[in-house]
Amino acid sequence: QVRLVESGGDLVQAGGSLRLSCAASGIIFSLVTVNWYRQAPGKQRELVASIRSDGNIFYATSVEGRFTISRDNAKNTVYLQMHSLKPEDTATYYCSAPDSWGQGTQVTVSS
């Protein structure tokens, strides 16, 4: 059974930084594409960043240059390092892998 557990969400001021973590069991992250999505109240869930098994990375335009996705194969964990946070980054952030989603972690950026 696959289990994804996100952590690291918090309340930060605009311009601050956070690092989100997604730890997995039941799946090997280095063999699949892992995604970070976010969903703000009243908005659709949007793809923020992805890291493929071959290491190729995708970023949404809205976060490119501010967010970095990375993977620690030894820990079977994917990270989302977020810098220069803006109020519009406020959302619940979800980690996903094939057919699996985490429970989400809340990021709130105050102005």
C-alpha positions as CSV (number, residue, x, y, z in Angstrom):
1,Q,0.0,0.0,0.0
2,V,1.4,3.4,-1.0
3,R,1.5,6.1,1.6
4,L,2.6,9.7,1.0
5,V,3.1,12.0,3.9
6,E,3.7,15.7,3.5
7,S,5.1,18.0,6.1
8,G,6.7,21.4,6.4
9,G,3.7,23.7,5.9
10,D,3.5,26.8,8.1
11,L,2.5,30.4,8.4
12,V,5.2,32.7,7.0
13,Q,5.6,36.3,6.1
14,A,5.8,37.4,2.4
15,G,9.4,37.0,1.3
16,G,10.1,34.1,3.6
17,S,11.0,30.5,2.8
18,L,9.7,27.1,3.6
19,R,10.7,23.5,2.7
20,L,8.0,21.0,2.2
21,S,8.8,17.3,2.4
22,C,6.9,14.3,1.0
23,A,8.0,11.0,2.5
24,A,6.8,7.8,0.8
25,S,6.3,4.2,1.7
26,G,5.1,1.4,-0.6
27,I,6.6,3.1,-3.7
28,I,10.1,4.0,-4.8
29,F,10.2,7.6,-5.7
30,S,13.3,7.3,-8.0
31,L,11.3,5.1,-10.3
32,V,8.3,7.3,-10.9
33,T,7.2,10.9,-11.5
34,V,6.5,12.8,-8.3
35,N,4.4,16.0,-8.4
36,W,3.7,18.9,-6.0
37,Y,0.2,20.4,-6.5
38,R,-1.5,23.1,-4.6
39,Q,-5.0,24.2,-4.1
40,A,-6.2,27.5,-2.8
41,P,-9.7,28.0,-1.4
42,G,-12.2,28.4,-4.3
43,K,-9.6,27.6,-6.9
44,Q,-8.7,24.5,-8.9
45,R,-5.8,22.3,-8.0
46,E,-2.7,23.3,-10.0
47,L,0.5,21.6,-10.7
48,V,3.4,23.4,-9.1
49,A,6.4,21.2,-9.9
50,S,7.3,17.7,-11.0
51,I,10.4,15.5,-10.9
52,R,10.6,12.5,-13.2
53,S,12.5,9.3,-12.7
54,D,15.2,10.5,-15.1
55,G,15.6,13.7,-13.1
56,N,13.9,16.0,-15.6
57,I,12.0,18.7,-13.7
58,F,9.0,20.9,-14.5
59,Y,8.0,24.1,-12.8
60,A,4.8,26.1,-13.2
61,T,5.6,29.6,-14.6
62,S,4.2,31.1,-11.4
63,V,6.9,29.5,-9.2
64,E,9.9,29.1,-11.6
65,G,13.0,30.7,-10.1
66,R,11.5,30.7,-6.6
67,F,10.7,27.0,-5.9
68,T,13.1,24.0,-6.3
69,I,12.0,20.4,-6.3
70,S,14.5,17.7,-5.4
71,R,14.6,14.1,-4.5
72,D,16.6,12.2,-1.9
73,N,16.6,8.6,-3.0
74,A,18.2,7.3,0.2
75,K,15.3,8.8,2.2
76,N,12.7,8.1,-0.5
77,T,11.6,11.7,0.0
78,V,10.8,14.6,-2.4
79,Y,11.2,18.2,-1.3
80,L,9.8,21.5,-2.4
81,Q,12.1,24.3,-1.4
82,M,10.1,27.6,-1.6
83,H,11.8,31.0,-1.5
84,S,10.4,34.6,-1.9
85,L,7.0,33.4,-0.9
86,K,4.0,35.6,-1.9
87,P,0.5,35.8,-0.4
88,E,-0.7,34.1,-3.6
89,D,1.3,31.0,-2.8
90,T,-1.1,30.4,0.1
91,A,-2.7,27.0,-0.5
92,T,-2.8,23.4,0.6
93,Y,0.2,21.7,-1.0
94,Y,-0.2,18.0,-2.0
95,C,2.4,15.5,-3.1
96,S,1.3,12.9,-5.7
97,A,2.8,9.9,-7.4
98,P,1.0,7.4,-9.7
99,D,-2.4,6.7,-8.3
100,S,-1.5,8.2,-4.9
101,W,-2.0,11.4,-3.1
102,G,-0.9,12.7,0.3
103,Q,-3.1,14.4,2.8
104,G,-1.7,17.9,2.1
105,T,0.1,20.5,4.1
106,Q,-1.0,24.1,4.6
107,V,1.1,27.0,3.5
108,T,-0.1,30.4,4.5
109,V,1.8,33.5,3.4
110,S,0.9,36.7,5.2
111,S,1.4,40.1,3.5
